[in-house]
Amino acid sequence: MSIFLLCRSDTLEPVLVVELDDASHDRPDRRERDGFVDELFASVELPILHLRARKSYEPHEIRRQIEEALRIGEPVLAVPSQKA
């Protein structure tokens, strides 16, 4: 499990928590813990994005999921584009 906190670059205000979930998150005790964590972040109005841990990621897909989690149309983070 890895957790990242994305912040605004100008104010360092937290805007999104990203948690990489491994297979252990399929267990009942981990699902219970995830529910608690989700409620905790919701109570402080900080969205959390759960991503399944993988060996590799598509940067444009991560960017899309972050933007969707933040419900915005403008990019909040520079993700390197993939080279053809």
C-alpha positions, 0 to 999 in steps of 0.5 A, spaced: 500 500 500 502 506 498 499 513 499 500 520 496 497 526 497 496 531 491 497 539 493 496 545 489 503 548 487 502 555 489 499 554 496 500 547 498 493 546 500 491 538 499 486 537 494 486 529 493 489 523 496 491 517 492 492 510 495 494 504 491 491 498 493 494 491 492 490 484 493 490 485 500 484 490 499 480 484 497 480 482 504 474 483 509 478 487 514 481 491 509 475 493 506 472 495 513 479 499 514 478 502 507 471 504 508 473 508 515 479 511 511 474 514 506 469 516 511 475 520 514 477 523 508 470 525 506 469 528 513 474 533 511 472 534 504 478 531 501 477 526 496 480 519 495 482 516 489 483 508 490 487 505 484 489 498 483 497 497 484 500 494 478 507 493 475 506 499 470 501 505 469 498 509 463 500 516 465 494 519 461 489 514 464 492 516 471 491 523 469 483 522 467 482 518 473 485 524 477 481 529 474 475 525 474 476 524 482 477 532 482 471 533 478 474 538 474 475 540 466 482 543 467 488 539 468 491 539 475 498 536 474 503 535 469 503 528 467 508 526 461 505 524 455 507 518 452 511 517 446 509 514 440 
